[in-house]
Amino acid sequence: MNCRDLERIMIEGDMGATSVFPPEAEEHLLTCLRCKEIVGALRMPSGEETGMSPALTRLASGLAADISPTRPMAPAGFYLTAFLGIFASIVSFGVFREGTRALSAMSLLQILSILGALGACAFLLASSLVAQMAPGSLHRFRPEYLPATVVVTLSVVAGALFQFGDATRFWVRGWGCLRMGFPFALLAAGPFWVVLRRGAILSPRAAGAAAGLLAGLAGTSVLEIHCPNLDLSHILVWHVGVSVLGSLCGLGAGVVAESLASSSVELRGLKS
């Protein structure tokens, strides 16, 4: 008697709690753990409940407490358009308000290169955020590494386009750019958060860092179009610094969100 023979007996016979196998089959069950488990499951009376441990019961109760109907997500292209539309709107508003003095100070190559790099980085971040909103989506770049990659890329592009020059009044000029650029980053952060809430974010830290960096890029873009100071140290510290500051703020918001969610789960577990 082997496993295949026993399977044929189970298929042809009437399996139940009182079913009896031939002696050869019973002998096989003594030596084959797999068949013994299958037969034990089939012999279980219908409707009999195995029961759950108290811990699993509490966990199920806690999960059921938060169950609520959800709306289906729109196509990915809708959210990508929303992110890029918000980004372009904030940059356009900033340029309209602050002016385009930097364009007259840069060469055509510098204008196309730095604005192209900013646009490409914004597209990558927006695509990453859309993928993070839908768990299981494929990522072109790992979300936790993308913010650092974007900052390094912008720094390399700036280093290739600009040179160290007049650094007089470095802190005074820099503080002026920071005060000008960061409010536009904050202005973009609100709409980005509204769009992100439509998805199911599994890692608030990664999503927060990416969303904060995308908002910061809006402020950096306004500065690159407005500020005529082409000193490389000024651009790296104060212009790119607006993006870095935005990413750090987003990361901090993500950490707080994860802590609050964890505390909420623990509190529900204690109550149950």
C-alpha positions in Angstrom: 0.0 0.0 0.0 1.4 3.4 -1.0 0.1 7.0 -1.0 -1.4 6.7 -4.5 -3.4 3.5 -3.5 -4.7 5.3 -0.4 -5.8 8.3 -2.5 -7.7 6.0 -4.8 -9.5 4.4 -1.8 -10.4 7.9 -0.5 -11.8 9.0 -3.9 -13.8 5.8 -4.4 -15.0 5.4 -0.8 -17.3 7.4 1.4 -15.1 9.5 3.7 -16.5 10.3 7.1 -15.9 10.3 10.8 -16.8 6.6 11.0 -15.2 5.4 7.8 -13.0 2.3 8.0 -10.0 1.6 5.8 -8.6 -1.8 4.9 -5.9 -3.1 7.2 -3.2 -2.3 4.6 -4.3 1.3 4.5 -4.4 1.6 8.3 -0.9 0.3 8.4 0.2 2.8 5.8 -1.3 5.6 7.9 0.9 4.6 10.8 4.0 5.4 8.8 2.9 8.3 6.5 2.4 11.6 8.3 1.1 13.3 5.1 -1.7 10.8 4.5 -2.5 10.7 8.2 -3.1 14.5 8.2 -5.2 14.3 5.0 -7.4 11.5 6.4 -7.7 13.4 9.7 -9.0 16.5 7.9 -11.5 14.5 5.8 -12.8 12.6 8.9 -13.6 15.8 10.7 -17.3 16.3 11.0 -18.8 19.0 8.8 -19.4 22.3 10.7 -16.9 21.5 13.4 -14.8 24.6 14.3 -11.2 24.3 15.2 -11.3 27.4 17.3 -8.7 30.2 17.6 -6.4 31.2 20.4 -7.2 34.2 22.5 -4.4 36.1 20.8 -5.8 35.4 17.3 -9.3 36.4 18.5 -8.0 39.7 19.8 -6.1 40.3 16.5 -9.2 39.5 14.4 -11.3 41.9 16.6 -8.8 44.7 16.2 -8.7 44.3 12.4 -12.4 44.1 12.1 -12.9 47.3 14.1 -11.2 49.3 11.3 -12.9 47.6 8.3 -14.8 50.1 6.2 -15.8 50.4 2.5 -13.2 51.9 0.3 -13.4 53.5 -3.1 -11.5 52.0 -6.0 -8.4 53.8 -7.1 -8.4 55.7 -10.4 -6.0 54.7 -13.1 -2.3 55.3 -12.4 -2.1 57.9 -15.2 -4.7 60.0 -13.4 -2.5 60.3 -10.3 0.7 60.9 -12.3 -1.0 63.7 -14.1 -2.3 65.1 -10.8 1.2 65.1 -9.2 2.9 66.7 -12.3 0.0 69.2 -12.7 0.4 70.3 -9.1 4.2 70.6 -9.5 3.9 72.6 -12.7 1.2 74.9 -11.2 3.3 75.7 -8.1 6.4 76.4 -10.2 4.4 78.6 -12.7 2.9 80.5 -9.8 6.3 81.0 -8.2 7.9 82.2 -11.4 5.0 84.6 -12.1 5.4 86.0 -8.6 9.2 86.1 -8.3 10.4 86.6 -11.9 12.9 85.0 -14.3 16.1 86.9 -13.6 18.2 83.8 -13.7 17.3 83.0 -17.3 19.1 86.1 -18.5 22.2 85.1 -16.5 22.5 81.5 -17.8 23.4 80.2 -21.2 20.9 78.2 -23.3 22.8 75.0 -22.4 22.6 75.7 -18.7 18.9 76.6 -18.9 17.9 73.5 -20.9 20.1 71.2 -18.8 19.2 72.3 -15.3 15.5 72.6 -16.1 15.5 69.3 -17.9 17.2 67.6 -14.9 14.6 69.1 -12.5 11.7 68.0 -14.8 13.1 64.5 -15.1 13.6 64.1 -11.3 10.1 65.4 -10.7 8.7 62.8 -13.1 10.7 60.0 -11.5 9.4 61.0 -8.0 5.8 61.4 -9.2 6.0 57.9 -10.8 7.4 56.4 -7.6 4.6 57.9 -5.5 2.0 56.6 -7.9 3.5 53.1 -7.6 3.7 53.4 -3.8 0.0 54.2 -3.7 -0.9 50.8 -5.1 0.8 48.0 -3.2 2.3 45.4 -5.4 3.2 47.8 -8.2 6.6 47.5 -10.0 9.2 50.2 -9.2 11.8 51.5 -11.6 13.9 52.5 -8.6 13.6 51.3 -5.0 11.6 54.0 -3.2 13.8 54.2 -0.2 16.9 55.0 -2.4 15.2 57.3 -4.9 15.3 60.6 -2.9 19.1 60.3 -2.3 19.6 59.4 -6.0 17.7 62.5 -7.1 19.7 64.8 -4.8 23.0 63.3 -6.0 21.9 63.6 -9.6 20.9 67.3 -9.2 24.2 68.0 -7.5 26.2 66.3 -10.2 24.3 68.2 -13.0 24.8 71.5 -11.1 28.6 70.7 -10.7 28.9 70.1 -14.4 27.1 73.3 -15.4 28.2 75.9 -12.9 31.5 76.9 -11.2 32.5 78.3 -7.9 32.5 82.0 -8.1 31.7 85.0 -5.9 30.8 83.7 -2.4 30.5 87.1 -0.8 27.5 87.5 1.5 27.1 83.8 1.2 24.8 83.4 4.2 22.7 86.6 3.6 22.0 85.7 0.0 21.4 82.1 0.9 19.0 82.9 3.6 17.0 85.0 1.2 16.8 82.2 -1.3 15.8 79.7 1.4 13.0 82.0 2.6 11.8 82.4 -0.9 11.9 78.8 -2.1 10.7 76.9 1.0 7.2 78.5 1.1 6.6 77.2 -2.4 7.6 73.7 -1.2 5.1 74.0 1.6 2.5 75.2 -0.8 2.9 72.1 -2.9 3.0 69.7 0.0 -0.7 70.2 0.9 -2.1 69.1 -2.5 0.4 66.2 -2.7 -0.8 64.9 0.6 -4.4 65.1 -0.6 -3.5 62.9 -3.6 -1.5 60.5 -1.6 -4.4 59.9 0.8 -6.3 58.2 -2.1 -3.9 55.3 -2.1 -2.8 52.6 0.3 0.7 53.6 1.4 2.6 50.8 3.1 5.7 52.8 4.0 4.9 56.3 5.1 8.6 57.0 5.6 9.5 56.3 1.9 6.4 58.0 0.6 6.9 61.0 2.9 10.5 61.5 1.8 9.6 61.3 -1.9 6.6 63.6 -1.6 8.6 66.1 0.5 11.4 66.0 -2.1 9.0 66.5 -4.9 7.5 69.5 -3.1 11.0 70.8 -2.4 11.9 70.5 -6.1 9.1 72.9 -6.9 10.8 75.5 -4.6 14.2 74.7 -6.2 12.8 75.1 -9.7 11.4 78.6 -8.8 14.9 79.5 -7.4 16.7 78.2 -10.5 14.5 80.4 -12.7 14.6 83.4 -10.5 17.9 83.7 -8.7 20.8 85.0 -11.0 23.5 83.9 -8.5 25.3 81.2 -10.5 27.9 80.4 -7.8 28.0 76.6 -7.4 28.3 76.7 -3.7 25.2 78.9 -3.5 23.2 76.5 -5.8 24.2 73.4 -4.0 23.6 74.6 -0.4 20.6 76.9 -0.8 18.8 75.9 -4.0 19.2 72.1 -3.8 19.0 72.6 0.0 15.4 73.5 -0.3 14.7 70.1 -1.9 16.7 68.3 0.8 14.9 70.2 3.6 11.5 69.3 2.0 12.5 65.6 1.9 13.6 65.6 5.5 10.3 67.2 6.5 8.4 64.6 4.6 10.5 61.8 6.1 9.7 63.2 9.6 6.0 63.3 8.8 6.2 59.7 7.7 8.0 58.6 10.9 5.3 60.4 13.0 2.5 58.7 10.9 4.0 55.3 11.4 4.4 55.9 15.2 0.8 57.0 15.5 -0.4 54.0 13.5 1.6 51.6 15.7 0.4 53.3 18.9 -3.2 53.0 17.7 -2.9 49.3 17.0 -1.3 48.7 20.4 -4.0 50.7 22.1 -6.8 48.7 20.4 -5.0 45.5 21.4 -5.0 46.5 25.0 -8.6 47.5 25.0 -9.6 44.1 23.4 
